[in-house]
């Protein structure tokens, strides 16, 4: 019999080294996020880095980013995400491969 393990418990095992001086993801235009009807990034990001804010826009916190690129895919039509891999020595370190 296998034991069910929550995704959150596995994600907690990962380690993140945040590059505060140079984030690897940025929102290009706050206005474009406010006018976006779907704001799919707030739902699709597996690390919940994106959230809706009180002004109707999107807030991005890169701490805990899995570097999966989902935000780039769901925002292709607007192209409002500037995404690059973190500098060497920064970013996520997966414990489970």
Secondary structure, DSSP 8 states (H G I E B T S, - for coil): ------HHHHHHHSEEE--TTS-SEEES-HHHHHH-SS-THHHH-TT--EEE-TTSSEEE--TT-----HHHHHTTTTT-EEE----TT-EEE-S--
